[in-house]
Amino acid sequence: MGTRRLDQMPPQSNFAGLLGIEIVKVTPAEVICRMRVTEAMANRNGVLHGGAMMTLADNAAGSAAFINSDADQTNTTVEAKTNFMRAVKVGDVLTARCVPLQAGRRIQVLQVTVTRSDGKVAAVTTQTHLLLEWDG
């Protein structure tokens, strides 16, 4: 099993773009993404909706799975578990750091730690990705 180069990664999804997710770093050992929390992402309590936080984590994990797979493969999330630890206010900037716990040929297990601007952990997500043959 090999790894891909960053220039082989397709563009982010339109949904990731809608949320303003920025990919900061992509290597086989670490992926870092950022997202500024906007009013449109708030839940009824006025803080970040959990689904938006999970989308940030999924984007980081999917990017890590992709960069750690062969050129003829793609990946899909088959399991995701998120522990929400702290609320995130509108205007804050989140950083998601993903590291592979296991980067196998068929299954990858990835962990994403999402931190707020003050450095405190807002959430931790563990995901399992299935690698699939893909001809584009």
VEXDREN-2710 file (C-alpha; in Angstrom, 1 decimal):
% VEXDREN-2710
k/r/px/py/pz
1/MET/0.0/0.0/0.0
2/GLY/1.2/3.4/-0.9
3/THR/0.3/7.0/-0.2
4/ARG/-0.8/9.7/-2.5
5/ARG/0.6/13.1/-3.2
6/LEU/-1.4/16.1/-2.2
7/ASP/-1.8/17.1/-5.8
8/GLN/-3.7/13.8/-6.4
9/MET/-6.4/14.8/-3.9
10/PRO/-9.7/15.9/-5.5
11/PRO/-11.2/19.2/-4.4
12/GLN/-13.3/19.3/-1.3
13/SER/-17.0/18.7/-1.5
14/ASN/-19.4/21.6/-2.1
15/PHE/-20.7/21.0/1.5
16/ALA/-17.3/21.4/3.0
17/GLY/-17.0/24.6/1.0
18/LEU/-20.4/25.8/2.2
19/LEU/-19.1/25.5/5.8
20/GLY/-15.8/27.2/4.9
21/ILE/-13.6/24.3/5.8
22/GLU/-10.0/25.0/5.0
23/ILE/-7.4/22.2/4.6
24/VAL/-4.2/23.5/6.2
25/LYS/-1.9/20.5/6.1
26/VAL/-2.1/17.0/4.6
27/THR/0.5/14.4/5.2
28/PRO/0.2/10.6/5.7
29/ALA/0.9/11.2/9.4
30/GLU/-1.4/14.2/10.0
31/VAL/-4.2/16.3/8.5
32/ILE/-5.2/19.7/9.8
33/CYS/-8.3/21.5/8.9
34/ARG/-9.9/24.8/10.1
35/MET/-13.4/26.2/10.2
36/ARG/-14.7/29.6/11.4
37/VAL/-18.0/29.2/13.1
38/THR/-20.7/31.4/11.6
39/GLU/-24.2/32.3/12.7
40/ALA/-25.6/29.9/10.1
41/MET/-23.9/27.0/11.9
42/ALA/-25.5/27.7/15.3
43/ASN/-28.1/25.5/16.9
44/ARG/-31.1/26.8/18.8
45/ASN/-28.9/27.5/21.8
46/GLY/-26.7/29.9/19.8
47/VAL/-23.6/27.7/19.8
48/LEU/-22.1/25.5/17.1
49/HIS/-24.4/22.7/15.9
50/GLY/-22.9/19.2/16.5
51/GLY/-23.5/18.2/12.9
52/ALA/-21.2/21.0/11.7
53/MET/-18.5/19.9/14.1
54/MET/-18.9/16.3/12.9
55/THR/-18.6/17.5/9.3
56/LEU/-15.3/19.2/10.1
57/ALA/-14.0/16.0/11.7
58/ASP/-15.3/13.9/8.8
59/ASN/-13.6/16.1/6.3
60/ALA/-10.2/15.8/8.1
61/ALA/-10.6/12.0/8.5
62/GLY/-11.6/11.5/4.9
63/SER/-8.6/13.5/3.7
64/ALA/-6.3/11.4/5.9
65/ALA/-7.8/8.1/4.6
66/PHE/-7.5/9.4/1.0
67/ILE/-3.8/10.4/1.3
68/ASN/-3.1/7.0/3.0
69/SER/-4.6/4.9/0.2
70/ASP/-3.5/3.7/-3.2
71/ALA/-4.3/5.7/-6.4
72/ASP/-7.0/3.2/-7.5
73/GLN/-8.9/3.5/-4.2
74/THR/-11.4/5.8/-2.5
75/ASN/-12.8/5.7/1.0
76/THR/-16.1/5.9/2.8
77/THR/-16.9/6.4/6.4
78/VAL/-18.5/3.3/7.9
79/GLU/-18.5/4.3/11.5
80/ALA/-18.1/7.6/13.4
81/LYS/-18.2/8.3/17.1
82/THR/-17.9/11.8/18.5
83/ASN/-17.5/12.9/22.1
84/PHE/-18.6/16.5/22.5
85/MET/-16.7/18.2/25.4
86/ARG/-17.2/21.9/25.1
87/ALA/-19.6/24.3/23.4
88/VAL/-18.2/26.5/20.6
89/LYS/-19.3/30.1/20.2
90/VAL/-20.1/31.8/16.9
91/GLY/-17.0/33.6/15.7
92/ASP/-14.6/31.0/17.1
93/VAL/-12.2/29.2/14.8
94/LEU/-11.9/25.4/15.2
95/THR/-8.9/23.3/14.3
96/ALA/-9.3/19.7/13.5
97/ARG/-6.2/17.5/13.7
98/CYS/-6.5/14.0/12.4
99/VAL/-4.0/11.2/12.9
100/PRO/-4.3/7.6/11.7
101/LEU/-4.5/5.0/14.4
102/GLN/-4.4/2.2/11.9
103/ALA/-3.9/2.8/8.1
104/GLY/-4.5/-0.7/6.7
105/ARG/-5.1/-1.8/3.1
106/ARG/-8.9/-2.2/3.5
107/ILE/-9.8/-0.5/6.8
108/GLN/-8.4/2.7/8.4
109/VAL/-9.1/3.9/11.9
110/LEU/-8.6/7.6/12.4
111/GLN/-8.8/10.0/15.4
112/VAL/-9.7/13.7/15.1
113/THR/-9.2/16.1/17.9
114/VAL/-11.1/19.4/17.5
115/THR/-9.8/22.4/19.5
116/ARG/-11.2/25.8/20.0
117/SER/-9.2/29.0/19.6
118/ASP/-8.4/29.0/23.3
119/GLY/-6.7/25.6/22.8
120/LYS/-9.3/23.6/24.7
121/VAL/-10.6/20.4/23.2
122/ALA/-14.2/20.8/21.9
123/ALA/-14.6/17.2/20.6
124/VAL/-12.8/14.0/19.8
125/THR/-14.0/11.8/16.9
126/THR/-12.9/8.3/16.0
127/GLN/-13.8/7.1/12.6
128/THR/-13.5/3.8/10.6
129/HIS/-13.1/4.2/6.9
130/LEU/-13.5/1.4/4.3
131/LEU/-11.2/1.6/1.3
132/LEU/-12.9/0.7/-2.0
133/GLU/-11.5/0.1/-5.5
134/TRP/-12.3/3.1/-7.6
135/ASP/-11.8/3.9/-11.3
136/GLY/-12.7/7.5/-10.9
END
